[in-house]
Amino acid sequence: MTDQARQAHRQGRFYEDFTAGDVYRHPLGRTIGEADNTWFTLLTMNTHQAHFNAHYAEGTPYKKILVNSGFTIALVLGQTVSDISQNAVANLEMTDVRLLHPVFVGDTLYAESICTAVRPSKSRPSVGIVTTHTRALNQDGEVCLSFTRSVMVNRRDSPHAGTPFPEARSGPMTLPETGGAA
């Protein structure tokens, strides 16, 4: 594969690829398992039993375990990376976070975003600032979460936009010698 072919296979969008008004339906839905929710809740030292104690949760208005909202936010943010921040330098802010519908173990979340603003960085010529509004939908189409995010994204010619994949010391991959037609 030539260097040019490798460049064509970079993942994600660069600053130049964003236009205000573009909508991205992020490709991967994710079903939330009990272990996902319990581990996240306990790792973050959240002691509210509605997130990990089924007996306790039966006495709540929902009557079942409620997924930790921190996990919901982290999951949906992760779902957007392939389209929005695969080539980011840094997240700059998240605002207007709204938890609109409860999320339960067994729910599947999908995410979609709209690009709301694009501008060059005032201090770093190799990047630009992209702002998006994201919403998460469950399997029934209920909007569960929304937020606005601004991300510093590399320009295509940024010196930091390369891939971290190492070159093999033995050289590029090639087809093995077959010794004739099979």
N, C-alpha and C positions, 0 to 999 in steps of 0.2 A: 504494500500500500504506500503510495507516495505521501509526502507531507501534506500536499494539497488535499488528497482524499481523506487523510486523518482529520484535517481541519473541518472538512464538510460533515464529519460525524460527531462534532461536539454536541453535547446535550444542552438543552435549555436555551433561553432567550438572552440576548445581549441588549443593552440600552437601546440600540438602533432598531430593535425588533418590536418595540412597544409603541402603541398609538392609543391615545385617549379614546375610549369607547369600545375597544376590543374586549370581547368576552371570552373567558377561558373556562371550559368545563373540564376540570382536572380529571385525569383518566382513571384513577384508582379509587373505588369505593372501599370501605373498611368496616367489617363487622367487629363490634367490640365484645370481647370475651370477659368472663368473670375475672380471670387472672390478670388481664390488662388493667382493669379498674382497681382491683385489690392491690396489686404491686405498686401502681402509681400512687395510690392513696397512702399506703404505708411508707413508701420511699420518701414522700414529701411530708411525712409526719402529720398528716391530717387525721385527727382522732374522731371525726364525726362518724358514728356507727351506721348512718344511712348509706354509707359507701361500701361497707364490707360485712355487715351483720344482717343476714336475711331475717332473723327473728325480730330484731329491732325495726327493720324496714317495714315489716308487716303492719306496724303500728303508726306509720307515717301516712300522710294523705295519698301517696302514690302506691302504697301497699307492696312495694318491691324495691330492690336495691337501685339507688340512683347513681349514675356514673358521675364521678368527680368532674366538676366543670373545668378544672385545670387540665385534666387529661383531654377533655373534649377540645379545648382551645389548642393544645399542643398537637393533637392528632390532625385537626383541620389545617393548622399552619403547615404541618408536614406535608399534607396532601397538595398544597399549593406550590411546593418547591420546584417541581419539574417544569412548571410553566412560568413562574415568577422569579424565583430567587436562586436557581441553580448556579447562576453566574454572579451572585451578589458578593459584595465586599462585607456588608453589614446591614442588619435591620436597623432602621433609625427610630421608628416609633410604631406603636399600635394604639389606636384610639377607638372610641365609640364601640367598645366591646359590649355586645348585648346577648344575653342568654335568653332565648325566646321560647324554647320548648324543652321540657325535660328529656334527657337521654338516659336510656336504660341498657343494661347488659343484654346483648342480643340485637340491639339496633345496628343498622348499617348506615354509615354516614358518607355522603358525597359532598364535594365542594365545587363551587364555581365562583369566579371573580370577574370583575370588570375593572379595566384600567381607567382611572379617573384623572390622572395627571402624569405628565412626563416633562422633565426639565433637566438641563445640564447642571452639573455641580458647579457652584461658584468658586470652590477652592481646589478641586481635583479634576483636571481636564480629562483624565482617563476613565471617569465614571459619570453616571447620570443618576437622577433621583426618579424613581417610579413609585406612584401611589396607586393602590388598588383597594377596592371594597370587595370583601369576600363574604359569602354566606354558605352555611352548611345545611343540607337537607337530609332528613332521615329517609328510610325506605318507603315511607308513605307520602313523601313530598312536603312534610312539615319543615319549615325553616326553624332550626334549633339554635343557631348561633350566627352572629354577623360581627364583622370588625373591619376597620380601615387600617391599612399598613403602608408605611413608606420604607422603601428599600434602596440602598445605594448599589447600583448594578454596573458591572464592568462594561465598557465599550468593547466592541469586537477587537480593536487594535490595542487594547490595554496590555501592558507588559505582564499583568497578573492574570490574564484570561486564559492561560494555557492549561493543559491537562496535567495532573500529577502522575499519570501512568508512566512508569519507567520504560526506557528502551532496553531490550534484552541485550546482554553482553554478547550473546551468540549471533546477534543479527536478527533481521526481520523473519517472520514466519514465511515459509514457502511450501508449495506442494511437494510431497515426497516423490522421489523417482519411482515410477511404476513399472519400468522395464517393458512397457508395451501396452497395447489395448487390453482391457479386461473383458 
